[in-house]
Amino acid sequence: MLAQPTSRLTGRDLGLVTLICLSWAGNFLVSKLALREFSPFLFTALRLALLATLLARFVKRPPEGQWPRMIAVALSNGVFHFGLSFWSLKLSKTLASPSILMQSHVPIAALLAWWVLGERFHWRTGAAIALSFAGVLVLGFDPAVLESPMALMLMLVSALFLAVGTVLMRSLKGMTVVSQQGWTALIGVGPLFIVSLLFEKNVLSSVANASWLAWIGVAYAAIMASLVGHGLFYVLTQRHPVARVSPYLLATPLLATLLGVVFMHDTIGYRMLIGGAMVLSGVLVIALGRRPAALKV
């Protein structure tokens, strides 16, 4: 029987939040290193293949009538969101910009929920959405981002697909988080391998010649980011309202930025600092609202 949600996070809960943020922030760094050897869609396919292998025995068949929505969620989150976000990460000159821009899926999801589901939000949420998008514009003029504007566009499109998947997941019935993750991997892995074989170069040779560091990146993305990170987030949301947990997860892009500075020698300009602060401040206000969207990586 699930515990009833409470409002106060205990010391143990804060420890779990810290582990979630560290696992997701570390995913940006480790995946960036692995993407030096793997192309983006191949890396995503390998991540989901490992995840599917680990979860296959625990996956349960979706209830009647849920298949179309589950397939749509898997394609939105597993194929388009992950594939495009790793493509953006590969092109990006820093870890800060993709980790911050990924959070723009929260205001996008709020707008989609208003447009598609008819959900209403307070004027403060509307102002926060505008602030987040203004922050994206400011961040977009940072010199490091201007060196690879394609990375910015890809991450924004990736965030759009994550927002679509987030909205679709709200109406999924009778499925545990394990089944959702498992089916996302099982459904998404085939299309990802097909896209990689058709459009990416040296796919087979990169798999054959990949270093141990690249394979650690695949394992980390599947185990630490997906199983540990999302699994612990699910545990916390059984104890507390999502609005209570989500604001703490904004530490993820901050930690990813710090990892980029320490290990990748990233340079963070004032435009990225100001734009990033605007984006994350807007996301924080939305996350504190009535129907926040979960932050993901």
C-alpha positions in Angstrom: 0.0 0.0 0.0 1.4 3.4 -1.0 2.2 5.9 1.7 0.0 9.0 1.8 1.7 12.1 0.4 3.0 14.5 3.0 4.2 18.1 2.7 7.5 18.1 4.6 10.7 16.5 3.2 12.7 14.6 5.9 16.5 14.5 6.0 16.4 11.1 4.3 14.2 12.5 1.5 16.6 15.4 1.0 19.3 12.8 0.7 17.4 11.1 -2.1 16.8 14.4 -3.8 20.5 15.0 -3.7 21.2 11.6 -5.2 18.7 12.3 -8.0 20.2 15.7 -8.9 23.8 14.2 -8.8 22.8 11.3 -11.0 21.0 13.5 -13.6 23.8 16.2 -13.5 26.4 13.5 -13.9 24.5 12.2 -16.9 25.3 15.4 -18.9 29.0 15.0 -18.2 29.3 11.3 -18.8 27.1 11.4 -21.9 29.0 14.3 -23.3 32.2 12.2 -23.1 30.5 9.1 -24.6 29.2 11.2 -27.5 32.8 11.8 -28.6 32.7 8.2 -29.9 29.0 7.5 -30.4 26.6 9.4 -32.7 23.6 10.8 -30.8 20.8 8.4 -32.0 23.1 5.4 -31.7 24.0 6.4 -28.1 20.3 6.8 -27.4 19.5 3.4 -28.9 22.2 1.7 -26.9 20.9 3.4 -23.7 17.3 2.2 -24.3 18.5 -1.2 -25.4 20.3 -1.7 -22.0 17.3 -0.2 -20.2 14.9 -2.5 -22.0 17.1 -5.5 -21.2 17.1 -4.6 -17.5 13.3 -3.9 -17.3 11.8 -6.5 -19.7 10.9 -9.0 -17.1 9.1 -6.4 -14.9 7.1 -4.8 -17.7 3.3 -5.4 -17.6 1.0 -5.2 -20.6 -0.8 -1.8 -20.8 -4.5 -1.9 -20.0 -7.0 -2.0 -22.8 -7.2 1.2 -24.8 -3.8 2.5 -23.5 -1.6 1.2 -26.3 -1.9 4.3 -28.7 -1.1 6.7 -25.9 1.8 4.5 -24.6 3.3 4.4 -28.1 2.9 8.1 -28.5 4.7 8.7 -25.1 7.5 6.3 -26.1 8.1 8.0 -29.4 7.9 11.5 -27.9 10.1 10.8 -24.8 12.2 7.9 -25.9 12.9 8.6 -29.5 12.6 12.4 -30.2 13.3 13.9 -26.8 16.3 11.7 -26.0 17.7 11.5 -29.6 17.5 15.3 -30.1 18.7 16.2 -26.6 21.9 14.0 -27.1 22.4 15.5 -30.5 22.2 19.0 -28.9 24.6 17.9 -26.1 27.1 16.6 -28.7 27.1 19.9 -30.5 27.0 22.2 -27.5 30.1 24.0 -26.4 29.2 23.8 -22.7 27.2 21.6 -20.3 25.3 24.6 -18.9 23.2 25.6 -22.0 21.7 22.2 -22.7 21.1 21.4 -19.0 19.3 24.7 -18.5 17.4 24.7 -21.8 16.1 21.2 -21.2 14.1 22.7 -18.3 12.1 24.8 -20.8 9.9 21.7 -21.2 8.1 22.8 -18.0 6.7 26.1 -19.4 6.0 24.4 -22.7 4.1 21.6 -20.9 2.1 24.3 -19.0 1.1 25.9 -22.3 0.2 22.6 -23.9 -1.9 21.6 -20.9 -3.8 24.9 -21.2 -4.3 24.5 -25.0 -5.0 20.7 -25.2 -6.4 19.8 -21.8 -8.1 23.2 -21.0 -6.2 23.6 -17.8 -6.1 27.1 -16.3 -3.2 28.7 -14.6 -2.7 31.8 -12.4 -1.4 35.0 -13.9 1.8 34.4 -11.9 2.3 31.2 -13.9 1.8 33.1 -17.1 4.4 35.7 -16.1 6.8 32.8 -15.2 6.3 31.2 -18.6 7.1 34.6 -20.3 10.1 35.0 -18.1 11.4 31.5 -19.0 11.1 32.1 -22.7 12.7 35.6 -22.3 15.6 33.8 -20.5 16.0 31.5 -23.5 16.4 34.5 -25.8 19.0 36.1 -23.5 20.9 32.8 -23.2 20.8 32.4 -26.9 23.0 35.5 -27.3 25.8 34.0 -25.2 29.0 33.6 -27.3 29.3 29.9 -26.4 25.8 29.3 -27.6 26.2 31.4 -30.7 29.1 29.2 -31.7 26.6 26.4 -32.2 23.1 27.8 -32.5 21.9 24.4 -33.9 22.5 23.0 -30.4 20.0 25.5 -28.9 17.4 24.8 -31.5 17.7 21.0 -31.1 17.3 21.2 -27.3 14.2 23.4 -27.6 12.6 21.0 -30.0 13.7 18.2 -27.7 12.0 20.0 -24.8 8.9 20.4 -26.9 8.7 16.6 -27.4 9.3 16.0 -23.7 6.5 18.4 -22.9 4.2 16.5 -25.3 5.1 13.3 -23.6 4.6 14.8 -20.2 1.1 15.9 -21.1 0.2 12.5 -22.7 1.5 10.7 -19.6 -1.1 12.4 -17.4 -3.8 10.4 -19.0 -2.1 7.0 -19.0 -4.1 4.7 -16.7 -3.1 1.6 -14.8 0.7 1.7 -15.5 3.5 1.8 -13.0 6.6 3.9 -13.6 8.6 0.7 -14.3 6.2 -0.3 -17.0 6.2 3.1 -18.5 10.0 3.2 -18.6 10.2 -0.4 -19.9 7.7 0.2 -22.7 9.4 3.5 -23.6 12.6 1.6 -24.0 11.1 -1.4 -25.8 9.1 0.7 -28.3 11.8 3.3 -28.8 14.9 1.2 -29.4 13.9 -0.1 -32.8 13.1 3.3 -34.4 16.3 4.7 -32.9 18.5 2.0 -34.4 16.8 2.5 -37.8 17.4 6.2 -37.7 21.0 5.7 -36.7 21.7 3.2 -39.4 20.1 5.3 -42.1 21.4 8.7 -41.2 24.5 8.4 -39.0 28.0 7.4 -40.2 30.3 4.6 -39.1 27.6 3.1 -36.8 29.0 -0.4 -36.7 32.6 0.6 -36.5 31.9 3.0 -33.6 30.3 0.2 -31.7 33.2 -2.2 -32.4 35.9 0.3 -31.5 34.2 2.1 -28.6 36.4 2.6 -25.5 35.4 1.5 -22.0 34.7 5.2 -21.2 32.0 5.3 -24.0 30.4 2.1 -22.7 30.4 3.5 -19.1 28.5 6.5 -20.5 25.8 4.1 -22.0 25.6 2.2 -18.7 25.4 5.4 -16.6 22.6 6.9 -18.8 20.5 3.7 -18.5 21.2 2.7 -14.9 21.9 5.9 -13.0 19.9 8.5 -14.9 16.9 6.3 -15.8 16.6 3.6 -13.2 18.1 5.4 -10.1 17.1 9.0 -11.0 13.6 8.4 -12.2 13.0 5.5 -9.8 13.9 7.6 -6.8 11.8 10.5 -8.1 8.8 8.2 -8.3 9.5 7.1 -4.7 9.5 10.7 -3.5 6.3 11.6 -5.3 4.5 8.7 -3.5 5.4 10.5 -0.2 5.1 14.1 -1.2 3.2 16.3 -3.7 5.2 16.8 -6.9 5.1 20.6 -6.2 7.1 19.9 -3.0 9.8 17.8 -4.7 10.2 19.5 -8.1 11.8 22.8 -7.0 14.7 20.9 -5.4 15.4 19.3 -8.7 16.4 22.7 -10.2 19.8 22.0 -8.6 20.4 19.6 -11.5 21.3 22.2 -14.2 23.3 24.1 -11.6 25.3 21.0 -10.7 25.7 20.1 -14.4 27.1 23.6 -15.0 29.6 23.2 -12.2 30.7 19.8 -13.6 31.2 21.4 -17.0 33.4 24.2 -15.4 35.5 21.7 -13.4 35.9 18.8 -15.8 35.3 20.3 -19.3 36.8 23.8 -18.5 33.6 25.5 -19.7 33.5 29.3 -19.8 30.2 30.7 -18.4 29.5 34.3 -19.7 27.2 36.8 -18.1 24.5 36.3 -20.7 24.3 32.6 -19.9 24.2 33.4 -16.2 21.4 36.0 -16.6 19.4 33.9 -19.2 19.8 30.8 -17.1 18.6 32.5 -14.0 15.6 33.8 -15.9 14.7 30.3 -17.2 15.2 28.5 -13.9 13.3 31.3 -12.0 10.3 30.9 -14.3 10.5 27.1 -14.0 10.6 27.4 -10.2 7.4 29.5 -10.1 5.6 27.1 -12.4 6.8 24.1 -10.3 5.4 25.7 -7.2 2.0 26.1 -9.0 -1.0 23.8 -8.8 0.0 21.4 -11.6 3.8 21.3 -12.0 5.6 19.1 -14.5 8.3 16.8 -13.4 11.9 17.8 -14.4 13.6 15.1 -16.4 16.9 14.3 -18.0 
